[in-house]
Amino acid sequence: MAGMEQTAAVPEQPIAENGPVQELLALLKENNPAGYQEFSKLIESVSLMESRLAVAVGELISGNTSFVSGLGEERGTGGFGSTGE
C-alpha cells in the first residue's frame, strides 16, 4: 500500500509495557481477581503474537522467507496456502 511505512505493523511499545494496560491490570488485580487472571492471559497471548510478528517482519525485511513454509507445519496444514490435501 502506497505511503505506508514498513514499521507501522510493529508497535513501538509491547502491550505488556503499556502504561494504561498496566494500570488496568493493577485495578483488576485489586477489584476483580478473576478478571485479572483472564485479562493477564490475554495480554500474554498478545505479547506472544507481537514476538512472532517481529520475527516475521524481520525475516521479510531480510529477504528470508523460509519461515512462511513453516507456518502451515506449525498448525498441521502442510504449508502456507495449502489446501490440506
PEUR-V463653 format. One line per field, one symbol per residue. burial: b if it has 16 or more other C-alpha atoms within 10 Angstrom, else e. A space follows every 50 residues. Layout:
# PEUR-V463653
burial->???
This chain:
# PEUR-V463653
burial->eeeeeeeeeeeeeebeeeeeeeeebeebbeeeeeebeebbeebeeebeeb eeebebbeeeeeeeeeeeeeebeeeeebbeeeeee
